[in-house]
Amino acid sequence: MFDVEKVRSGFPALQEAYNGRQAIFFDNPGGTQVHESVVAAMVDYLTRRNSNTHGLFETSARTDAVIEAAHRAAADLLGCDADEVVFGNNMTSLTFHVSRSLARELGPGDEVLVTRLDHDANVMPWVLAAQDRGARVRWADVDVESGTLDMEDVRRQITTSTKIVAVGYASNATGTINDVGTIIGWAGEVGALTFVDAVQYAPHGLIDVKELGCDFLACSSYKFFGPHSGQLYGKREHLARLEAYRVRPVGDRPPDKWETGTQNHEGMAGMTAAIDYLAGLGVEYGGAGPAESRREKLKAAWPVIGAYEGMLTERLVSGLQSVPGVRIYGLTERADLERRVATVSLLKEGTTPEQLARALAEENIFAWNGSFYAQSVSERVGVEESGGWLRLGLVHYNTVDEIERCMRVLDGA
Ligand SMILES: Cc1ncc(COP(=O)(O)O)c(C=O)c1O
């Protein structure tokens, strides 16, 4: 059985006192807390391995090893090969980076498709790329009631002129998990490339880029229990073929040609530890053997995490439904909860999202108010002008007791 108290004991931030007492972290979609092994790996890097790359001396060799290990770990997380992983500051800068190269293949008459449910980091790089090249931007709509992508509209908007389809795996606003597999299939029918923003899916489920068949996929390790660092998967053929904006000495080989400048080496070490931590859950609770590969351990971990989070989602949604005046923006029917992560945006009649977040903060419950850069959907739903939503975002270290405490505060707010 998944032992949440044991899991929590491995996260130093959860033991820490804030304003004299422990906090409830429901701000996870903005960034998760890190496992103690992540802290240790970063301290170890900075203490024993700190250097730049490709030198003939010991710390440099150790740094090269850390970088190689990080590529292998991210590849295990995503289901690809190590040379198909590119590191960068965060998802947004990686997406802008690769979009510049993809833009070179666009021209008048071409189309790119973005969605109104996406975070702006998977919208503006493509809008600007299209603008630069005189291509057309199409927008796939959201179903306002359910907070889900309007799949008929997505289908309609993919045409024989579509060159790039950018879609999110899970929404950071409504929590919806999109049927990206189907969309990738439709894009494939017209020869369009697909870019998947997996930032909000990565902390909740197994990613398999080969099974999805996407061309690119990006995530950020600070959302999955690691440090601030971004990861990009690109199909080998694209990373090799596309012209990267780079300095000459890095050469023309992927992934190096995409990794501009000195990377966040301690961040890479921390990310590897975060992935190892997740893999460890597969051994401890998912029945994977200690000798199995990290990918197999991860495959065993995610269903355990998913089952626990599914229970939390159900409790969170039903708890919110019992608070008078609360409206949830996203899927709420029991049968639909599998199609969402434990990220719930809401409004409460008679209060603003800011007032709710303040009331929670006074009780040391950390939660975000606003529209979280998911600007297109907040505009489409009509909450952008009025301060967005209150967002409660849970991960596998949260508990039912925390949900109940949060509901009591919301009830009184
Ligand atoms: C869905 C989604 N995409 C992209 C981003 C941007 O990620 P980063 O901060 O790594 O640029 C976020 C950040 O909140 C997000 O939630």
The ligand as an SDF file (V2000), in Angstrom:
LIG
                    3D

 16 16  0  0  0  0  0  0  0  0999 V2000
    1.1160   23.7840  -18.8230 C   0  0  0  0  0  0  0  0  0  0  0  0
    2.3460   24.6040  -18.6860 C   0  0  0  0  0  0  0  0  0  0  0  0
    3.1220   24.7920  -19.7470 N   0  0  0  0  0  0  0  0  0  0  0  0
    4.2520   25.5200  -19.6960 C   0  0  0  0  0  0  0  0  0  0  0  0
    4.6360   26.1190  -18.5230 C   0  0  0  0  0  0  0  0  0  0  0  0
    5.8960   26.9150  -18.5240 C   0  0  0  0  0  0  0  0  0  0  0  0
    6.8880   26.1690  -17.9610 O   0  0  0  0  0  0  0  0  0  0  0  0
    8.3070   26.8170  -17.5960 P   0  0  0  0  0  0  0  0  0  0  0  0
    8.1110   27.6050  -16.3650 O   0  0  0  0  0  0  0  0  0  0  0  0
    9.1920   25.6390  -17.4210 O   0  0  0  0  0  0  0  0  0  0  0  0
    8.7140   27.6610  -18.7330 O   0  0  0  0  0  0  0  0  0  0  0  0
    3.8650   25.9590  -17.3880 C   0  0  0  0  0  0  0  0  0  0  0  0
    4.2530   26.6180  -16.1250 C   0  0  0  0  0  0  0  0  0  0  0  0
    3.4710   26.7760  -15.2390 O   0  0  0  0  0  0  0  0  0  0  0  0
    2.6900   25.1870  -17.4630 C   0  0  0  0  0  0  0  0  0  0  0  0
    1.9100   25.0040  -16.4000 O   0  0  0  0  0  0  0  0  0  0  0  0
  1  2  1  0
  2  3  1  0
  2 15  2  0
  3  4  2  0
  4  5  1  0
  5  6  1  0
  5 12  2  0
  6  7  1  0
  7  8  1  0
  8  9  2  0
  8 10  1  0
  8 11  1  0
 12 13  1  0
 12 15  1  0
 13 14  2  0
 15 16  1  0
M  END
$$$$
